[in-house]
Amino acid sequence: MMTLLVYLVVLVIVCIFLWWLLQQVPLPPPLQQIATIVLVAIGVIILVGILLQFAGGGGLHLPSMR
């Protein structure tokens, strides 16, 4: 359970940092929208993988923090 919390906190911190970085880089509007969609899609895929692993359905094979 503690490992899940650590992975979720790290995921949130990384996503917030990447979101902030994406807002700071001056990209044309279509490229910024595409980058935002890709960032959100990757975050959701990783989140679903972590939650699937927690539920016992396999998910992503993350190293244990023991």
C-alpha positions in Angstrom: 0.0 0.0 0.0 2.8 2.4 0.8 4.5 1.6 -2.5 1.3 2.6 -4.3 1.2 5.9 -2.5 4.9 6.6 -3.3 4.3 5.8 -7.0 1.2 8.0 -7.1 3.0 10.9 -5.4 5.9 10.6 -7.8 3.5 10.4 -10.8 1.7 13.5 -9.7 4.9 15.5 -9.1 6.3 14.5 -12.5 3.0 15.3 -14.3 2.8 18.7 -12.6 6.4 19.5 -13.6 5.8 18.5 -17.2 2.6 20.4 -17.4 4.4 23.5 -16.0 7.2 23.0 -18.5 4.8 22.6 -21.3 3.2 26.0 -20.4 6.6 27.7 -20.3 7.8 26.6 -23.7 6.4 28.8 -26.5 5.0 26.3 -28.9 2.5 27.1 -31.7 -1.1 26.4 -30.6 -1.6 23.1 -32.6 1.7 21.7 -31.2 0.9 22.7 -27.7 -2.5 21.1 -27.8 -1.0 17.9 -29.2 1.8 17.9 -26.5 -0.9 18.4 -23.9 -3.0 15.5 -25.1 0.1 13.2 -25.3 1.1 14.2 -21.8 -2.4 13.5 -20.4 -2.6 10.2 -22.3 0.7 9.0 -20.9 -0.2 10.0 -17.4 -3.5 8.2 -17.6 -1.9 5.0 -19.0 0.7 5.0 -16.2 -2.0 5.6 -13.6 -4.2 2.8 -14.9 -1.2 0.5 -14.9 -0.3 1.4 -11.3 -3.9 0.9 -10.2 -4.2 -2.4 -12.0 -1.1 -3.7 -10.3 -2.6 -2.6 -6.9 -5.8 -4.5 -7.8 -3.9 -7.6 -8.6 -4.5 -7.6 -12.4 -0.9 -7.4 -13.5 -0.5 -3.9 -14.7 2.9 -2.4 -15.1 5.8 -4.3 -13.7 7.4 -1.7 -11.4 10.3 -2.5 -9.2 9.5 -3.0 -5.5 10.9 -0.5 -3.0 12.0 -3.0 -0.3 
